[in-house]
């Protein structure tokens, strides 16, 4: 009889412990849910992008950035009057005038950033190399008489001036600017900028 009484007490104590555990679990669950509801989680996208000195140097390392290449072929001739006959010299020159910008000449103010926006201040596209005539391809079309190196140099300069007049037209400058605008815009977008503003000086 005594053993049954002790057994009943143990059973009753277990029931109390189980009930207490359930109550504690409910209280903990209520506290946890209440805490989650009261906690505000804010996720903000970091829209600030910094152009590092390494990135600036990598862009400057591009050096001359070509936006437009214009191929030229010029026939230049000259005549020298003689007593009995005239001397003639005609030569054909080939050259490629390349328009763009030299990144090595850009100062530190050419790029400014604010958040996910970037502004580029670029110079007007210009000739990248004044020695654009390929002298190895130049050839005489017609030659009679004796001509000096100075005479040939004069023809060379005339061909150079003609190529410049043909190449440096407002239309070609505008085409080079548009090409440069598109190339620079793609570069900045690839670096993570969402808004790219390009100003040509």
PyMOL commands that set and color helices and strands:
alter all, ss='L'
color gray80, all
select helices_A, chain A and resi 2-38+53-60+103-105+149-167+170-190
alter helices_A, ss='H'
color red, helices_A
select strands_A, chain A and resi 64-80+87-102+111-114+117-122+126-127+139-144+195-200
alter strands_A, ss='S'
color yellow, strands_A
deselect
rebuild
show_as cartoon
